[in-house]
Amino acid sequence: MRRSTILIGLLVVAGLAAAAAFAYDAARPRVHPIKAADAREHDLDAPQPQFARDAEGRAELFGPARVVEGDVLEIQGMRARLWTIDAPDLAQTCLDKDGASFACGQAARAHLEKLIAGRKVACRPEGPPQDGDGWQGLCFVADAPCADAAGPCASDLASLNLAMVRQGWAVDLEGQYSEPESDAQADRAGLWAGRFDEPEVWRARAKTAAPAG
């Protein structure tokens, strides 16, 4: 008898709780879908966080990155060139280890995309500003802006710049990565597996061959 009484009491409590939940859901204010869409649009228009700037006023960059070329990213709407390296242009072709032609510029871009693998990228400006060259610097796969990360962004040891040279999909421009480039060449990594023109040489040749007009 006592168990029956307890069971009845539990059922009554559960029923009251369900009724209260239904009453709350029915009474709570509803947000019109148009207002909800306006709120989302407002959030997108909100000012983005500002990161540290260097002496020349160049801001650090952080966020999802779109790979434009093997040495160029687009972050926060700005094109960021990977400092002191040069990757083949998208239209450039090279020869693979078997002597067959392949689109090495597109392969370099695909390799950089693979290194990033959809993760966020943090970049800090580096080197003197170059006329007409826009933003340039060191870029890292990172979970936080360089300004807030004492580790990876304080060094270029794990930068995308170095990785592209060491893995053979870009060349060193100013001697910053001469040793990694030599290692890539010795390992016949990436472009070094076959034959290729230095990107700068290829661009000059393509410009000369282009019809005037």
Secondary structure, DSSP 8 states (H G I E B T S, - for coil): -HHHHHHHHHHHHHHHHHHHHHHHHHHS----HHHHHHHHHHHHHS------B-TT--B-EEEEEEEEETTEEEETTEEEEETTEE---TT--EE-TTS-EE-HHHHHHHHHHHHHTT-EEEEEE-S---TT--EEEEEEE-SS-GGG-SSGGG-STT-HHHHHHHTTSSEESSSTTHHHHHHHHHHT-GGGGSB---HHHHHHHHHHHS---
